[in-house]
Amino acid sequence: MTTEQQDGDAKLPARSLIVRRHVTEAGVATAVRELPDSTRTAAEAASALECEVGAIASSLVFLADGEPLLVMTSGRHRVDTDMLAKAAGAEAVSMAPAKQVRAVTGQAIGGVAPVGHPAPLRTLVDEALRAYGTVWAAAGTPHTVMPLTFDDLVTLTRGQVCRVAAD
């Protein structure tokens, strides 16, 4: 069961308030929801939201030639780093360590939102998310999420749409 937080509600965690501000400033209409259980993994989020795991927009931070790269991928598959490197125009791509994820996003792994970071991150958006009318993204903590359309996600992140897994 979810509790929807309204605009004036200060009960949201500080990180989620930052995310909500960025979303509002981008002109995207959505509500941040706080869930009683963790949504650290796509499977946990899908279970809590009673949706398909593929509709979870997992936020993963990689290093592409040493530079942070946010990848919004469908929870239904794993990112193929060779495909990702090609899409990013990078020679080498690897997962960013947790400490670096926190440093570049201001958010903990399992709660990384598509926005709300100290500085904008180059973002790639998995084209597989296009298959879902609503995608669910983390909203700054492992307990907060927000529903978005695929187009809203791309608009919000200014992301490059690409294929990140062979499926």
C-alpha positions, 0 to 999 in steps of 0.5 A: 500500500502506498501513501501519496504525498501532496505538494505541501506535505513536509513528511517526504524525506529531504532527498525526495523533496529535492527530486520533487522540486526538479520534477516540478521545475521540468514541468512533469506532473507526478507525485512522489509516493513513500512506500512502507517497504524497501524498493531497492531492487526492481523485484521489490519495487514491482512487488510493492507497486503490483506491476511488472518488473519491466515497468521499474525504471532502475537507475544505475550509475556507470563510469564511461571512460571514467565519467559518471553515466546514469542509465535508466533501464528496465528492471526486466533485464541486465545492462550489457556493458558492451552495448552500453559502451557503444551507445555511450561512445565510450571505450570502457564502461564499468559500474560505479562504486557505491561511494561514487554513486552517492557523491555524484547523485547525492542519493544511495544505491536503491533510491537513485532518482532520474534527477535531483543530483548536485549536477546534471548527469549524462543519461541514457534511457533504455528503449525497453521502457517504452513498452509500459504506459507507466514506469516507476522510478526511485525518488531519492530514497529506497522507500520513495517512487514516482510514476512517469510516462516514458516520454516524461522520463526522457524529458526529465533526464534529457536522456538519450534513448538507446538499447542497453540489453539484448533481451 
